[in-house]
């Protein structure tokens, strides 16, 4: 425990979040058992608004992968996926989730008293973040005999053009047709507008929540963000997500008014580029707390801070949103985004996480970290690790590197 942990003032809304998560997963479990309701699995920045508008309850397997990592059990389950042919260095969200299925265990059992993820009637993916989801969803489709459908948008985009948006809109329209044909349902376009408006509102509030870290001291940290981001992922398109973020934002704004920060006596401000290291989130949070350094902003948490819906074609908004996200852009666009974020949050140094099993969301492998250091005059540290598989992470080496990096920032300050 941190030597100064007694000075930490917890975010009170986190208690409400726990109750909200329990209610969410219990309802999913009930929906899977009710023959009158349908469950669809969806990728995290996938077309969930279409599914919600068509009456499906949505479940996000990537969240399950993160839970397995946070509970530090991924490394025990991944070998089961490897045994049936999956590479040990492919996405550890995928391999730990598949291993969890093969082992018949889930952190959802301990957390909420349910057997595990809800059985799907439909699995829908978008490869806008990675290709792995196509195979991951395919595994579960074969296991459950559920329909698997997806869209494959163009990737590594520079400028997002009208032609790109029109192409992806067409993909989404064809997806709607397939779902309608398979389930004998019809998409209510007015209902889709309502769901997209709710989704957009929650996303806008989430951006405002993240922006409270611009204050000095920052009202919340990256490590708070990876906890409080759950509703904007799992409950997009719902009033519940909006209500939660309105309450959280009010609390954080009051913290700013009272001068309460996530890190007391904040000295330095860090940007986190890449995935969280889920098995080590608590330890890393304590290390930065002790060093009086706030991780004030991140690419990861901002991945669900979309542009607001203007009331036009909801399919077009979904198409643009799905391809404008950071992970789907080219190197020039990514560096421009980072430069804007460094200025916006007054960043002193950047940490790039080289996630061994997540090349799609790792940006230190093709010279970007060096370019940020040279072209932006920004101190940079690259940490080796993984999103879920703790075997790729050295606690002692990482903590030593972080301490040395903060010493470097002290030298720069002097």
C-alpha positions in Angstrom: 0.0 0.0 0.0 1.2 3.5 -0.8 2.8 5.3 2.1 0.5 8.3 1.4 -2.6 6.4 0.6 -4.4 7.9 3.7 -4.5 11.2 1.8 -6.4 9.7 -1.2 -10.0 10.9 -1.5 -12.0 8.3 -3.4 -14.5 9.0 -6.1 -17.8 8.3 -4.4 -19.6 7.5 -7.7 -17.6 4.3 -7.9 -20.0 2.7 -5.3 -22.9 3.4 -7.6 -20.9 2.0 -10.5 -20.6 -1.3 -8.7 -24.4 -1.6 -8.3 -24.9 -0.6 -11.9 -22.6 -3.3 -13.1 -24.3 -5.9 -11.0 -27.7 -4.9 -12.3 -26.4 -4.9 -15.9 -24.9 -8.4 -15.8 -27.8 -9.9 -13.9 -30.2 -8.6 -16.5 -28.0 -10.1 -19.3 -28.1 -13.4 -17.6 -31.9 -13.2 -17.2 -32.2 -12.2 -20.9 -30.2 -15.3 -22.0 -32.6 -17.5 -20.1 -35.8 -15.9 -21.4 -37.1 -17.3 -24.7 -38.8 -14.0 -25.4 -35.6 -12.0 -25.3 -32.5 -12.1 -27.5 -28.8 -11.5 -26.7 -26.2 -10.3 -29.2 -22.5 -10.2 -28.7 -20.8 -7.1 -30.1 -17.3 -5.7 -30.5 -16.6 -2.7 -28.3 -16.6 -0.1 -31.0 -19.0 -2.1 -33.1 -22.5 -1.4 -34.4 -24.2 -2.0 -31.0 -26.8 0.8 -31.6 -28.3 -1.2 -34.5 -28.6 -4.3 -32.2 -30.1 -2.3 -29.3 -32.6 -0.6 -31.7 -33.6 -4.1 -33.0 -34.4 -5.3 -29.4 -31.2 -7.3 -28.7 -29.5 -7.1 -25.3 -25.8 -6.5 -26.0 -22.8 -8.2 -24.4 -19.1 -7.2 -25.1 -16.6 -10.1 -24.8 -13.6 -7.7 -24.8 -14.8 -6.6 -21.4 -14.6 -10.2 -20.3 -11.1 -10.4 -21.5 -10.2 -7.3 -19.4 -11.9 -8.8 -16.3 -9.8 -12.0 -16.7 -6.7 -9.9 -16.9 -7.6 -7.7 -13.9 -8.4 -10.9 -11.9 -4.9 -12.2 -12.8 -6.1 -15.5 -14.2 -5.4 -15.0 -17.9 -2.0 -16.8 -17.8 -3.7 -19.9 -16.4 -6.4 -20.0 -19.1 -4.4 -19.0 -22.2 -2.7 -22.4 -22.5 -6.1 -24.1 -23.0 -6.6 -21.9 -26.1 -3.0 -22.7 -27.3 -3.8 -26.4 -26.9 -6.5 -26.2 -29.6 -4.3 -24.2 -32.0 -4.3 -20.6 -31.0 -0.9 -18.8 -30.9 0.2 -17.8 -27.5 1.2 -14.3 -28.8 -2.2 -13.6 -30.4 -4.6 -11.3 -28.6 -4.7 -12.3 -24.9 -8.3 -11.0 -24.6 -9.2 -13.6 -27.2 -7.1 -16.5 -25.9 -7.9 -16.0 -22.2 -11.7 -15.7 -23.1 -11.5 -18.9 -25.1 -9.6 -20.6 -22.4 -12.2 -19.4 -19.9 -14.9 -21.0 -22.0 -13.0 -24.3 -22.3 -12.3 -24.4 -18.6 -15.9 -23.4 -17.7 -14.8 -20.6 -15.4 -15.5 -16.9 -15.4 -14.9 -13.9 -13.1 -18.6 -13.1 -13.6 -19.4 -16.0 -11.3 -17.5 -14.6 -8.4 -18.5 -11.0 -9.0 -22.2 -11.4 -9.8 -23.1 -15.0 -9.0 -23.9 -16.0 -12.6 -22.5 -18.9 -14.5 -20.6 -16.8 -17.0 -21.3 -14.8 -20.2 -24.8 -15.0 -21.6 -25.3 -17.5 -24.5 -25.7 -15.5 -27.8 -28.4 -15.6 -30.4 -26.2 -13.5 -32.6 -22.5 -12.4 -32.7 -21.7 -9.2 -34.6 -18.2 -7.8 -35.1 -16.4 -5.0 -36.7 -12.7 -5.3 -37.7 -12.2 -1.5 -37.2 -10.0 -2.3 -34.2 -8.5 -5.7 -35.1 -8.8 -8.8 -37.2 -8.8 -11.1 -34.3 -12.4 -10.5 -33.4 -13.5 -12.2 -36.6 -11.9 -15.5 -35.5 -12.8 -15.0 -31.8 -16.5 -14.5 -32.7 -16.2 -17.5 -35.0 -15.1 -19.8 -32.2 -18.1 -18.9 -30.1 -20.4 -19.1 -33.1 -19.3 -22.7 -33.7 -19.7 -23.5 -30.0 -23.2 -22.1 -29.7 -24.5 -22.5 -33.3 -25.4 -18.8 -33.2 -25.2 -16.6 -36.3 -22.0 -14.7 -36.8 -22.1 -11.5 -38.9 -19.7 -8.7 -39.3 -18.3 -5.7 -41.2 -14.8 -5.0 -42.3 -14.2 -1.3 -42.8 -11.1 0.2 -44.5 -8.3 0.6 -42.0 -5.1 2.8 -41.5 -6.9 5.8 -42.8 -5.5 9.3 -43.1 -8.2 11.7 -44.0 -11.6 10.1 -43.6 -13.5 11.0 -46.7 -17.2 11.0 -47.7 -16.4 7.9 -49.9 -15.1 6.0 -46.8 -18.2 6.9 -44.8 -20.5 6.0 -47.7 -18.8 2.6 -48.1 -19.1 1.7 -44.4 -22.7 2.9 -44.3 -23.4 0.4 -47.1 -21.7 -2.3 -45.0 -24.0 -1.5 -42.1 -27.1 -1.4 -44.2 -26.3 -4.9 -45.5 -25.7 -6.0 -42.0 -29.2 -4.7 -41.1 -30.7 -6.7 -44.0 -29.0 -9.9 -42.8 -30.2 -9.5 -39.3 -33.7 -8.7 -40.5 -33.7 -11.8 -42.7 -32.3 -14.1 -40.1 -34.6 -13.1 -37.2 -37.7 -11.9 -39.1 -37.3 -8.5 -37.6 -37.5 -4.9 -39.0 -35.2 -2.1 -37.9 -37.3 0.9 -36.7 -35.3 3.9 -38.0 -36.8 6.3 -35.6 -35.8 4.0 -32.7 -32.3 3.8 -34.2 -32.1 7.6 -34.1 -33.2 7.6 -30.4 -30.5 5.0 -29.5 -27.8 6.8 -31.4 -28.7 10.1 -29.7 -28.5 8.4 -26.3 -25.2 6.8 -27.3 -23.8 10.1 -28.5 -24.9 11.9 -25.3 -23.2 9.4 -23.1 -20.1 9.7 -25.2 -20.1 13.5 -24.9 -20.5 13.3 -21.2 -17.6 10.8 -21.0 -15.4 13.3 -22.9 -16.3 15.9 -20.3 -15.4 13.5 -17.5 -12.0 12.9 -19.0 -11.5 16.6 -19.5 -11.7 17.2 -15.7 -8.1 15.9 -15.7 -7.1 19.1 -17.4 -7.5 20.9 -14.1 -4.6 21.2 -11.7 -4.7 19.1 -9.7 -6.4 16.6 -12.1 -9.8 15.5 -10.8 -9.2 11.9 -11.9 -6.4 9.8 -13.3 -6.1 7.2 -16.1 -6.4 4.5 -13.5 -9.8 6.0 -12.4 -10.8 6.3 -16.1 -10.4 2.6 -16.9 -12.9 1.8 -14.1 -15.4 4.5 -14.9 -15.4 3.9 -18.6 -17.5 0.7 -18.2 -21.0 2.3 -18.9 -19.9 4.1 -22.1 -18.8 0.7 -23.4 -21.3 -1.7 -21.9 -24.4 0.5 -21.8 -24.1 2.7 -24.9 -27.5 3.7 -26.2 -29.1 3.7 -22.7 -30.3 6.4 -20.4 -28.5 4.6 -17.5 -25.1 5.5 -19.0 -26.2 9.1 -19.3 -27.5 9.3 -15.8 -24.3 7.8 -14.4 -22.0 10.2 -16.2 -24.1 13.2 -15.2 -23.7 12.2 -11.6 -19.9 11.5 -12.0 -19.3 14.7 -13.8 -21.0 16.7 -11.1 -18.9 15.0 -8.5 -15.6 15.7 -10.4 -16.5 19.3 -11.1 -17.1 19.7 -7.3 -13.6 18.2 -6.7 -12.1 20.8 -9.0 -13.9 23.5 -7.1 -12.6 22.1 -3.9 -9.1 21.7 -5.2 -9.2 17.9 -4.7 -7.0 15.9 -7.1 -6.5 12.3 -8.0 -2.9 12.8 -6.9 -2.3 15.0 -3.9 0.6 17.5 -4.4 0.6 16.7 -8.2 4.1 17.3 -9.7 4.1 15.8 -13.2 1.5 15.0 -15.8 1.9 11.9 -17.9 0.1 10.6 -21.1 -0.5 6.8 -21.4 -0.4 5.6 -25.0 -1.7 2.0 -25.5 -3.7 -0.6 -23.6 -3.9 -0.8 -19.8 -1.9 -3.5 -18.1 -4.9 -5.0 -16.4 -3.2 -7.4 -14.0 -1.0 -4.5 -12.7 -3.4 -1.5 -12.7 -3.5 -1.3 -8.9 0.3 -1.5 -8.5 0.9 1.0 -11.2 -1.6 3.4 -9.8 0.1 3.2 -6.4 3.5 3.8 -8.0 2.4 6.9 -9.7 0.6 8.0 -6.5 3.8 7.7 -4.5 5.7 9.6 -7.2 3.1 12.4 -7.1 2.6 12.0 -10.8 -0.8 12.0 -12.5 -1.4 9.9 -15.6 -3.8 12.6 -16.8 -4.8 11.4 -20.3 -4.7 8.4 -22.5 -5.6 7.2 -26.0 -7.4 4.2 -24.6 -10.0 6.0 -22.5 -10.6 8.5 -25.3 -11.5 5.7 -27.7 -15.1 6.0 -26.7 -15.3 9.8 -26.8 -17.1 10.2 -30.1 -18.2 13.3 -32.0 -21.8 14.3 -31.2 -24.7 13.1 -33.3 -26.3 16.0 -35.2 -29.7 14.4 -35.8 -29.0 13.3 -39.3 -28.7 9.8 -40.7 -27.8 7.5 -37.7 -26.2 4.9 -40.0 -23.9 7.6 -41.4 -23.0 8.7 -37.8 -22.2 5.1 -36.8 -20.1 4.6 -40.0 -18.0 7.8 -39.4 -17.6 7.1 -35.7 -16.4 3.5 -36.4 -13.6 4.6 -38.8 -12.5 7.9 -37.2 -11.2 6.2 -34.0 -7.5 6.4 -33.3 -6.7 2.7 -33.8 -8.1 2.8 -37.3 -5.9 5.8 -38.5 -2.5 6.1 -40.2 0.7 7.2 -38.4 0.4 10.8 -39.4 -3.1 11.1 -38.0 -2.2 9.4 -34.8 0.8 11.7 -34.2 -1.4 14.7 -34.8 -3.9 13.4 -32.3 -1.1 12.8 -29.7 0.3 16.3 -30.2 -3.2 17.8 -29.6 -3.6 15.7 -26.5 -0.2 16.7 -25.1 -1.1 20.3 -25.5 -4.6 20.0 -24.2 -3.6 18.3 -21.0 -0.2 20.0 -20.5 1.7 16.8 -20.6 5.2 16.5 -19.3 6.1 13.1 -20.6 4.5 10.1 -22.5 4.5 6.4 -21.8 4.0 4.0 -24.6 2.9 0.5 -23.6 4.3 -2.2 -25.9 1.6 -4.8 -25.4 3.1 -8.0 -26.7 -0.2 -9.6 -27.8 -1.9 -6.5 -29.1 0.1 -5.1 -32.1 -3.1 -3.3 -33.3 -3.1 -1.0 -30.3 0.6 -0.7 -29.8 2.2 2.3 -31.4 5.9 2.1 -30.3 7.0 -0.6 -32.9 7.4 1.6 -36.0 9.3 4.6 -34.7 6.4 6.7 -33.3 7.9 6.9 -29.8 11.2 8.1 -31.2 9.4 10.6 -33.5 7.4 12.0 -30.6 10.6 12.4 -28.6 12.5 14.1 -31.5 9.8 16.1 -33.2 7.7 17.1 -30.2 10.5 17.4 -27.7 8.5 15.1 -25.4 10.2 12.8 -22.9 9.1 9.2 -23.7 9.3 5.9 -21.9 8.4 2.6 -23.6 7.2 -0.1 -21.2 7.0 -3.8 -22.2 4.0 -5.7 -21.0 0.6 -7.0 -22.1 -3.1 -6.2 -21.6 -3.9 -9.5 -19.9 -1.0 -12.0 -19.9 1.1 -11.2 -16.9 3.9 -13.4 -18.1 5.1 -10.7 -20.5 5.5 -8.2 -17.6 8.3 -7.6 -15.2 7.2 -5.7 -12.1 10.7 -4.9 -10.8 12.0 -3.7 -14.2 8.9 -1.7 -14.9 8.9 0.1 -11.6 12.6 0.9 -11.9 12.1 2.3 -15.3 9.2 4.5 -14.2 11.2 5.8 -11.3 14.1 6.7 -13.6 11.7 8.3 -16.0 10.3 10.6 -13.3 13.9 11.5 -12.3 14.4 12.5 -16.0 11.4 14.7 -15.8 12.8 16.3 -12.6 16.0 17.0 -14.5 14.0 18.6 -17.4 12.1 20.7 -14.9 15.3 22.0 -13.3 
